[in-house]
Amino acid sequence: MIKDISYSAYILPVRDGQVALLKYGENGYGPIGGRLDDGEDFLTALRRELTEELGESASALADSAVEIPVPYAFRHPTPERAQKRGAWGEEHHFFIVRVPDDMELNFCENRPEEISVAWVVPDDLLNPKITPFDDMREFYATHLLPNLDCKFSMSLRPEYYEMVRSGEKDIELRLYDEKRRRMHNGDIILIYDAQNHNDYIRAKIVRLHIAHSFADLATKISMPRTGFASLNALMSVVSKFYDAEMESKYGIVGIELEVI
């Protein structure tokens, strides 16, 4: 039975102004990754594909990957093509990741064809010899190349997303966990509407306001900048997501943003 749609997760590793692709001998290039297995989410599939194609050490790249919220989606032009692919249409979800200088990327999966990792300059993604499909080159030009400098992605509920977009809110509050501890002033974040992934903005981290608790942070910043009129208004919302144990374990960070 042919599915209505299949889903794939692909990752573009970035280092020193270059992007890593897989080179299939004389048969062209493609991104690292592949289709989701039953029951997988995108990050789980990405870790599996990285492990299969580049080795177990590469799977950790998924933990710091930046999600591009808009997928590359298409319908197959013929029933024969859909039959071969097992679905009438496909959605390719892309991630970007910065690769540490000391990490080597080498293709290691046992395949009959010759496959290797090739580093190309970003504009090569728009070369028909590397990306033969017109609509995919347009997707790369619109959603990938402008965001290769992003180090983090973040989804916001629609009302808070609009407040950040308009400038009414310029501090986003989060637990100061392992992911947020990798943030630095000047880093670029891709921020998208949690209910409409086709809508996203870029923002620069201006400053990280670090505190032991939400109450502690409220003494250091103006609460309306967070989108809440008061600490009580804030706690009535965040208590649904964060408990006292999490707050105590990680602390809190107010990410001051400047929309680009």
ABEGO torsion letter per residue (X at the ends): XBBABBBBBBBBBBBGGBBBBBBBEAAEBBBBEEBBBBGBBAAAAAAAAAAAAAEAAAAAAAAABBBBABBBBBBBABAAAAAAAGBABBBBBBBBBBBBAABBBBBABBBABBBBBBBBBAAAAABAAABABAAAAAAAAAAAAAAAABABBBBBBAAAAAAAAAGABABBBBBBBAAAAABBBGBBBBBBBAABAABBBBBBBABBBBBABAAAAAAABBAAAAGBABAAAAAAAAAAABBAAAAAAAEBBBBBBBBX
